Amino acid sequence: MANIIGRENELTTLRALQLSEKSEFVAVYGRRRVGKTFLVRTAFEGQFVFQVTGLGNANLSQQLTNFHIALQKAYKNTPISQATDWLTAFQQLISYLENTKNPKKYIFIDELPWFDTPNSGFIQALEHFWNSWASSRNDIVLIVCGSAASWMLNKLINNKGGLHNRVTKRLKVVPFTLTECEIFLRNKHSVLDRYQITQLYMVMGGIPYYWEEVSSSLSASQNIEQICFSENGLLRTEFSNLYASLFKNAEKHISIVNCLAQKAKGLTRDDILKATKLTNAGSTTRILDELEESGFIRKYLPFGNKSKNSLYQLVDFYTLFYLKFINGTQTIDQNHWINTIDNPKHRAWSGYAFEQVCLYHIQCIKQALGISGIQTATSAWRSSNAENGSQVDLVIDRRDQVINLCEMKYSINPFVIDKKYANELQHKIGTFKTETKTRKSVFLTLITTFGVQTNNYSAGLVQNSLTMDCLF
């Protein structure tokens, strides 16, 4: 069996299909490079009776030829004619499956959205295959996979036509956590410490394919230089392919992430419409939903659940890094990344990126606080006072009458609270209590790379001090 890092819950879900007493239609989706195909093939190694992968940027004839080649391979020594339409192609698949003696017939169609070329009739043929034949049996496990989030969500999972509610299981494959990235590197015999692993995560997020590029003989900064800024670096050119492979008419999606990249604390829907000139319509809502479902942006849940004040924030690590640092650079620039370390732009980015790392690991933070067993609601809060207000990116509202206001700070040394920052924190706590009118105790929680240095300003102000180790 292939060596797979993490994914225990996903593997359990997929392997449980072997015990199902009915046919299953499983949709596996997630962003490009996150490891969907590897996961499925690991779970069902050697068990597929039929598998095929869609061709990118191909027409109907090419897709049908591709499907025929895969089907002919399954038929082995029995020649079959090539279908000229999808209804016939799926009927040929049915004929083949009816003659196999496997007690469970596992079918894997990878990059499913690519088969659905304009006016091809693919989705109607897929509907007919499932509704008229597969669903009435108890031995079919159809697993479809795709990176094009908009297609997987709108055409399949949330289909309003013949495939409405036909997907029996949906499985979203998400990026690795810091712990999984650490294990991944250890398997490559890397000795990078957690500070350096966190630096890499701030650039690449938890996308396994990106982590394959990390060299165990280089530091985090050297790896970033090599992967992101060298002429042949994978992430130097990844951006141009990333959104186009995931979304139809990706220009609108890119315009949204571009404007969000300029405002670290986020924008309201109205702000986004104003900045991008997009229409105030359902089509824009769909684009925002697609970006959120794919993990590129997040929608704040404001404290008190006042959804009309919701903020959208760019949270995809690579997108942010690309727009801030890679876009517009020249390959002739030597040591581009290393030379930017500790300049104001780098410090601003690293502070924001570390906040996002923390927000992606909220469960780890709750466990470190000893409240994983307590019912909580996590949200963000922004003061209504535009001139002298405050904002907290992580508010943990606890059932035991305590609220944790979490501040995340990135530093190469133990973090020092000076008089100015202490006053800022006291103002933030006071404003939060006044505006929310909460009767709960408010605990200030600092999450830093190497902890908070004890001094007169930190004493009595910080109730909880966590280091980046709690995120692993």
N, C-alpha and C positions, 0 to 999 in steps of 0.2 A: 504493500500500500504506500502511496505517496506520502512524504513527510509534510504534514500540514500544521501550521501554527494556529492555535486558538480555534475559533469556529465550532466549539463544542455544542452549543445550542442549535446551530444551523445543521450540523451533522446529525444530531439526534432527531431533528424534525424530518430531515430527508430519509434517514434510515428507517424511521417509523412507518414510512410508506409501504415497506415490505409486508407489514402486518395488516394493512388496510383491507377491508372486505368489499370495497367498492373501487371503481376506477377513479383515479386522481388526476386533476389538471393543476399543475404546479407552475406558478409564475415566479421566476427568480430575477430580481432586478437590482440595480445599484449603479453607481457611477463608473465610468471607464477606468480600467486598470485596478479595480478593487478586489479582483480574484473570484468572480462569479463562476467562470468556466472551470477553473481549477477546483473549486469547492464541489461542484456537481460531479465532475469526473472522479474526484477522490471518493465521494460518497457511493458511487455506483460503478466502481472500477471493474471493467470487464463484463458488465451486465447488460449493456445496451443492445437491444436487438436492431435498433436503427438510430443513427445519429447523423445530423447534417448541420452545417454552419452557413448562414446567409452571407452573400457577397456584398461588400460595401460598394456603393455607387455603380451598381449593375442594373441592366434592364431586365424586362420580363423573360426574354428568351435566355439570357445568361443565367438567371436564377433557376429557370426550369431545367436547364442543362446541368447545373450544379446539383439540383435535387435528384435528377435522373442518375447521375454518376454515383451518388450516395446510395440510391435505391438498387442500382445494378450491383454495387458491391455487396449489399445485403443478400440479393438474390443469388449471388455467386455464379454458378455455371448455367443459369437459366436466362437466356437473353430476353430483354423486355424492350419494347419500343419507347421512344421518348414522348412524353405527354406534351401537348401543345397548350394546355390550360391547367389551372390548379385543381379543378374538380376531378379531372382525369388523373392527375398526379397523386392526389390523396386516395382515389379509388385503387390505384396500383399499390399504395402503401397498405390499404386495408386488406387487399388480396394477399399480400405478403404476410401480414401479421396473423391472418386467419390460418395460415399454414405453418406457423411456428408452434413448437410444442412447449415453449417456456411457460411455466405456471404464472409468472409475472412478466409482462412485456414492457420493458423500460424504453421509452422513446425520448430522445434529447434533440431539440431543435434550438440551436444556439444562434444568437443575433437575429432573433425572430423578426424584429421590425424591418430589417433590410429586405426581407422577402416581399414586403407589402409595397411594391412599386405602384406608381399611379395607374389607375384603371386596370389593375391586374386581376382583380377578383380574388386575391389571396385570402383576405379576411373572411369572405363569404364561404370559401372552400374549407377553411379551418373550422368555421362554425358548423358546417355540414358534417365534416369528419367527426367532430365531437358530439354534436347533438343527435345525429342519426345513427351513429354506430358506437363510438367509444363509451359514451356515458351510460349506455344500457348494459354494459358488460361489468365484470368485477376484477378484470385482470390487466387493465391498462393503466400505466403510469406515464402520463405525458408531461415532460418537464421542458418548459420554454424559458429562454433566457434572453435578456437584452439590456444594453446600456442606454438606449434612447428612452429616457425617463418619460418624456411626453407621450410617446407611442405606447409604452407599457402601461401607463396609467390611464390614458384616455381611450385607447383603442381596445385594450384587453381587460385590465383590472376593473375599470369603471365603465365598461362597455354598456351602452343603453340598448343595443340591438340583440342579435341572436346569441351573443356570448355574455349577456347580462347574468351575473351571479354564477357563471359556469366555472370560474377559477375556484378550485376547492381549497387551495393553499397559496398564500403569497409570502414570499421570503425576500426581505430587503437585506442585501449584504452591505454592511457598513465598514468604514475604515478601521484599521487596527487601533487598539488603545496603546498607550505608552508601554504598558507591560508586555503586550504582544510584540511591539517593535523591539523591545529589549531582548526578548527571547529570540526573535528573528536574527538579531545581530550576534547574539551569543552562538547561535548555530553556524554563523559564518566566522566564528573565532575572533570576533571583534572585542577589543578591551575598552571601548569608549565608555566613559562614565555617564552617569545620569544627566549631568549638566549638558554634556555634549549631545546626548541622545535627545534631550529636550530642545536643544538648538535645531537639530535636524527636523524634529517634529514640527517646529514653528515654521519651517520652510515647506515641508512636503506633506504634512499631515500624516495620516496612517495608511497611505496607499501602498500596498505591498510591492507593486511593480516598481514604484519609485525607490523603495528601500533596497531592491535588488542591485541598484547602482552604487550603493554605499561601499566604499573600499575600506577594508579593515586595517589598512596600513596608513590611512590618512586621518587627520583630525576632522572635526565637524566643519570647521571653516574651510579646510582644503577640499573636503567633499562637496560642500556647497559651491565653491569656486569651480570645481570640475564638472559637476552635474548641471549647474545652472548657467554658467558663463563661458565655458569652453566651446569651441566651434562645433564639436560633436556631442555636446552635453544633451542628455535626454530632455531635460526640462527647459532648455533654451527655446525649443520649438514646439513643445507640447501644447501650449495654449491655443495655437491656431487650429489644432485638431480636436481639442477637448470639447468645446461647446458645440462645434459643428457635428460631432458624432453623437451628441446627446439630445440636441434640440433641433426641431424644424424651425427655419427662419431664426437662427441663433443670434442674429444681429441685435434683436430687441433684448434678449437675455444678457448679451454682453454690455449693452448700454446701461442696463440696471446695475450690474456688478461694477461697472466703471464709475458710476456716480456714487455707489455705496463705498467704494474704495477711498473716496475723498473725505468721507465723514465716519470716523472711527466709531462714534457713539451711536450711529444709526440714523435712519430717516423714516418719517411717516410715509404712508402711501401717497398722500398729497404732495409731499416733498419730492418723491420719486417721479411722480407724474410731471411736476413742474420742471425738474432737472432733465428728464429724458424726452419730454414732449410727447409721451405716449398718451393714448386716449383713456379717459376715465370709463372703462368698459370691462365687460367680462373677460375679454381677451387678455387684458393686462393682469387681471386677477389670476387667470390661468398661468401666465408666465411666472408670476410671483410664486404660485403654488408649486410649479414645476421646479423652480430654483430651490425652494425650501425642501421639497421632497427629495431632491437629489443631493442635499447637504451643502449647497453653495451659500445659501443665506439662512438666517434664522429670524423668526418673528418673536420679538419680545412678548412675554406675557406680563404686562404691567402689574405691579403690586395692587391688589384690589380688583384685578380682572376687568379693568376699564379698557375694553378692546378697541374703542375708538381712538385711544392714544397709543396704539401699538406701534412699535418701531421695527424696522427691518434693518438687519446688520449683516455685512459680508463676513462669513466665517470659514470659507474655504481657504486653507493656509496657502496652497500653491497659487491660487488666483491672486490673493492679496500680495504675495511676494513678487509674482510676475509683474503686476501692474506698478508696484512700487520701485522695483529694482532691475528687473531683466528687460522689460520693454524699452526699446530705444538704445540699448547698449550695443557696442561693437565688439566683435570677437577679438579684435587686435588689442583691446584693453587688457593689460596684464594685471593679475591680482586685484581685479575690480572689487570683489567682495571684501577681501581682507583689508583693502585700503579704506573701506567705508566704516569699518568697525569703530564704534564709539563716537561717530559724528551725530549731530542732532536727529537727522532723518533715521539713522539706524536705531537710536535710542527710542524714538517715538514708535517705530514699527515693532521693536522687540517687546516693549511694554504692552502694546495692544495684542500682539501674537501670543504672548504668555497668558494674557487674560483668556483668550480663546481656548488655549490648551486646558486651562483650569475649568472652563465652562463645559468642555467636552468630557471632563472626568468628574462630574458632580457627585456621582455615586461614591467615588473614592474619597472625596472631601467629606461627605456625610459619614462614611465609615471612620475616617480619621477623627472626626468630632465625636464619635461614639453615639451617633443618632440614627444609624442605619435602620434601627428597629422602630423608630418613632415616625408617625405619619407626618409628612412635610409637604409643603408646596413651594416650588422654586419659581422665582420670577425676577424681574428687573424693576427698578424704580427711577423715575426722573422727577425732579422738583417741578412744580407748576410755576415757580418764580423764574422767569427767563433771564433776568438780569443778575441775580445773586443766588441762583439755585444750585442744586447738586444732582449727582446721578450715581446710582449703585447698580453695577452690572449683575450682581448676584445677591438676591435676598432669599434666605431660607426661613420660611415661616413654619414654625414647629407647633405640633399639637400640645406640647408641654409648656405652652405660654412663653416661649422664648423666640426671638427673631435674630438670626445671624446676618449682620451686614458684612459682606465679604469684599475685601480689597485685595487685588492681586498685583504684586510688584516683582518685576524682574531685575535682578542685580547680580553682579559677579562676586559680590561680597555680602556678608550679613547686612540686611537692610537697616538703615539708620533713620529713625524718626526725629526730625529736627523741630524747632519751635514752630516754623511756618506750616509744616505738614500736620503737626499736632493740632494747631488751630483749625486747619482745614477739616480734619477728621471730626473734631468736636462740633464744628458748624454743620457738617453733613449729618451727624447723629441727631443733633438738635432739630435741624430742619425736617428730617425724616419723622421724628416723633411728633412734631408740631403739625405737619401737613397730613400725616396718616391718622393722627389721633389714636395711635395704638396704645393699649394698656399693657402690652406684653413687655417683658424685659428685653432690652436690645444689647446684644453682644457684638462687639467689633471683632471681626476675624480677619487676620492678615495671612495671606498665602504667598510666600516668597520662595525664591530659589534656595537660599541658605539660612533662612530664619531671620528674626528681628533682633538687632543688638539691644540689649537691655540698657536703658538710660532713664533719666528723670521724666522724659516725655512719653516713653512707652509704658512705664509703670502705671497701672491703674487705668490706662486707656485701652489697651489691647487685652481682651479676654481670652482669645485663642490665637496661637501662632503656629502655623503649619508650614512645612517646607515642601519642596517639589517631590521629595520622596513619597509623600502621601498620595501622589498622583500615579505612582507605579503599582 
